Amino acid sequence: MLKSVINKLHKSKLLGTIFHTLDYCLQKELGDCRSALDLGCGPNSPITKCVNIEHSVGVELFKPYLKEARENRTHDEFIEGDILELDFEENSFDAVILIDVLEHLNKSSGKAVLERAKKWAKKKVVVTTPNGFIEQAPVDENPHQAHKSGWNYNDMLSLGFEVYGLAGLKYLRRAKEEDDSMDDNLLVSIKYKPKFFWFGIATFSQIFTYFFPEHAFELFCVKHDNFSGNTSP
C-alpha cells in the first residue's frame, strides 16, 4: 500500500516538475519527438509516459523482460536481440534512448553503441546511467543485469552530452542486489533505514542534484542533433 502511494505521488506531473523525476525529464526532452528507439527497453519502459510518441521500437535481449514488455504494450514494435548487433538506416528515429543500459556494457562497447545511436537519431540521444561505477550482481536471474562499467559526469560531458542529475544525492542510494527486482519499487535502492524517511530526503535533495549532477546518484544525459562539441547544462 505504501509503495503504491509513493509511486503514484512520485509519478505525478506536479511532483515531477518540482523534483525533476525521470518520467518528467524524459517527457520534457522527447516533447518534440514523434518516433523513438528504446535500446534495452526492459519490462516497463518510461517511454509509455511520453504520449506524443506515435511510434516506438523496443529492443530487449532478455526473453522474460521482452515477454512482459509485450504484455504491457510498452512499444508498438519489438525486436529481440543484442543492441551491439543491430543496425538501422541513418536518421531512422527522432530519438534514441538508453535507460540504464550503458553500465551493463564494457566501456568500448558502450561508446560504440552511442556512436550508432547518434547515427540513427534525427534529433537527440537520451541516456540515463548511474554516476560512476556501482557494482551490481545479476537481478531477476538476468545475467545481463550485472554492471560492467561506470560513466561519471565528466565522462558524459566529454562525449558531448548535456548532463543533469537524477535520484538525489549519490550516497543515499545503492545498486540493486540479487534478491531485488526491476519492478516499480522506488524504495529498493535507498541505502538507509527507515527507507521511507531517507527516500523523502533523497527526493528533496533532487532539487539540488538536478543542477549539480556530479553529486547525483544517476545521470540524465542528452545529446542534440548537432552531435558535435561538448556542452554543459
Secondary structure, 3 states (H helix, E strand, C coil): CHHHHHHHHHCCHHHHHHHCCHHHHHHHHCCCCCEEEEECCCCCCHHHHCCCCCEEEEEECCHHHHHHHHHHCCCCEEEECCHHHCCCCCCCEEEEEEECCHHHCCHHHHHHHHHHHHHHEEEEEEEEEEECCCCCCCECCEHHHCCCCCECHHHHHHCCCEEEEEEEEHHHECCCCCCCCCCCCCCCCECCCCHHHHHHHHHHHHHHHCCCHHHEEEEEEEEECCCCCCCCC
